[in-house]
Each structure stands twice: as C-alpha cells, then as structure tokens.
C-alpha cells in the first residue's frame, strides 16, 4: 500500500518538530525518550493520546533523514527549519509527496495562481489507479486529509494561506537541497522543488 492517512495526525508542527529533533540528536535511550515525552510533557500538549500520537508521527518523519536534517530542524532559522521538517513529511507520506509531484507540478506548468478544493478530490480519485490497495476513505476523511495537506503546504510557504490557496514559489534552502541530494533523496527534493 502506497497511500495512508497518517498525515491527518499532525500538521507541520515546527515547534514540536524542533523538540523531537533535539531528542534525536541527543540519542536518548527509550526510557529517557518516554520520560521526556510522557512524564515531562516536552511537547507541552494536553491530552496523553495526542502526545503519544504526535510524537510518534514526528519521529517517523524526521528519523529516516538523519542527523544533518535534525540539526536544520532544531537549529535552523524558521524558513530552513520549516522546509527541513516539511522534507521529513514528504518522505513519510507519499500522499503528500505525490500531490506535489503530480497536481502541483501540473498547476505550476499551467502558471496557475491558486489551488482549488476539487483538485484534491480529483487527485485522490487518481491515487486509486496508482495504488489499488489504497483504503476506501469516507468523504470526511478525504476532507481531513485535504485540510492537513493544505495546512502543511501553507506552513512550508507553498500556499499563501489555507483560505485563498494562492500558490507561492518556494526555493529550497541550499543547505537542505545539498543534504537531500547527497543522501540520494531525489524524490523528496523533486517534490519540494516543484515551484522552482
């Protein structure tokens, strides 16, 4: 199965991503990780269920891309850190990555000024052709997925905001682009460079 709905669990969440990146850089033990996340509530969130779900997802986004990316998320300026966290989200979610690589690339080629909600619905319909094992999501889930993806695109600067859905050009941070290239993360970089 290529496409999953895990992305609905958390938007970009840069503040929390910086905390997760710091714990990864410290290479803490499983016990120390649990103590920081659960007992000390490092993410400063109310519900224990949310704390566990979001920390798990953010770790899954960041961990595979290695120490260099964690440093950019933790120590980078807002733009670099947001792009690095977004790169982790693209790596973690083909649903997000392919939307950029297919739908947004097409809109960019057409010099479109903004996205439309129907484009997400059309994209999801097309996903079934690429992934016959994709779950059959309810309209509510498809809408939640759209909301999460558009929110992340806005957080990373690809959309001006989630109301107008106005497209903006994003130039991938030079250090981040070099890091992804060196690690062979060509898919992630191609998706992120969609508006360049």
N, C-alpha and C positions, 0 to 999 in steps of 0.2 A: 504493500500500500504506500503510495507516494504522498497522498494528501491527508492530513489530520487536522483536527480542530483545536489543537493545543494552544494556538496563538491567542485564543479568546481569554486565556487565564491571566494575561498581563500585557499592557501596552509597553511602550519603550522603557518607562520607569528608570530614568537615568540615575536618580539619587540612590535607589536601591541597588542598581547595577554597580555603582561605584563601591558600595559596601561589600557586595558579593565578590567583585574583582579584588578587593583588598584581602578578603579571607583566602581567596585562591592564591594570591601572591605570598601570603604567609604560610601556605602549605600546611594549614592546621589539620590536626587529626580529626577523625569522625566525631569523637567525643567533644572536642573543642568547637567543631562546627556546630553541633547540636546545641551546645551551651550558648554560643554567640547568637544563633538564630532563634532558638526556642526560649531559653531561660533568660537571656539578657535582652531579647527582642531587639536585636540590632537594626532590623528594618523599620522599627517603630510603627507597627501596624496593630490594629485592634484584635482581629479575630485569629485564633490559632490556626484555623483551617486555611485562611488567606496567607498567613506567614509561611506555612509549610508548602502550599501550592506555588506561591510566587517565588520563594527562594529556590525551590526545585527547578522551576522553569528558567529562571535567570541563570542558574548554574549550568543548566543544559545548553543555554545559548552561548555562554562565554567559555566554558571549559574546553571545548574542542579546538578553539582558535589560539590557545596557548598564551604564554606569559607576556609576549610583546603586546598582544591585544589587551590583556588585563591591565597592563601599565597605562595604555592610552585611555582606557575607560576610567581608571582610578585617578590618574594624574593629569590627563589632558584638559585643555580648555573645553568649554561647553560644546563647541561645534565638533571638535575632534572626538571627544568622549561619546557624544550622541551618535556620530557616524560609526564609531567602533562598536558600540552596543547594538546599533542597527545591523551592522555586518553580522554579528552573532545571531540576531533574529532571522536574517535571511538564510544563514547556514542551517539554522534549526527548523525553518519552516519553508518547505517547497511551495506551499500555498502562497506565501508572501513573495518569495523569490520569483516564481513563475508569473505572478500577476505583474510584477515589474518588467520581467523579461518579455512577456507577450503583450499584455494590454497597454502598459505604459510606454513600451517601446513603439508600439503602433501609433499611439497618440502623439508621441514626440515626433515621429516621422511625418505625421499629418499637421505638425505645428499647432496642435490643439491647445486651447488656453486653459481648459479645466477637465476634470473627470466628471462622470455622471454616475449616479447610483446604478442605473441599468447595466453599466459596463461590468460591474461586479457580478450581477446575476448572469450575464452572458458568459463571463469568464468561468464561473462555477459550472455552468452547463457544459462548457468545453472541457473542463477538467475530467469529466466522466469519460470522455473519449480517450484521454491520456492515461487514466487510471480507473479501469473497470471495477477495481476492488474498493474504490472510494466509498465511504459511508453515505447513506441517503440522509442528508440533513434536512431538518424542518426549515420552514421559511424563517422562523425566529432565530435559529442557529445561523443560517446564512446571513441574516441581518446583523447578528452579533459579530460574526467573522468580518463582515464589511466594516463595521464600526471600529473594530480592533485594528484592522489593517490600515484604514484611512487615518486613524489616530496616530499610528506609528509613522506613517508617511509624513504627517504634519510635524510630528516630533523630530523627524530627521531632516525636515526642511523641503521635502519634495512637494508638499502641498502648503499653500499659504495658511490655510486653516481648514477645519473639518466642515465648515458651513459652505464656503464658496467653492471648495475643492479646486481652487485655482492652482495650476501646475507651476512649479518654480524649478529653475535649473539648479542642480546641485553638482558641485565639483568635489570629487572625493579627495579628502585630505591626502597630501603627497606621501606622508609617512605611512599612513594606513594603506594606501594603494600599493606602495612598495612592499609592505609587510605581507599583504594578502597575495601579491604576485610571487614573492619569494617562497611562500608556503604552498603554492600551487592551487590557491583558492580562486581559480579562474571564474567559476560560476558566480560566486559571491560578488567578485569585483565587476563582472559583466552586468549583473543586475543593478549594482549600485551606480554604475557609470551610465545608466540608461538615458540621462538627460544631458550628458556632456557633448 
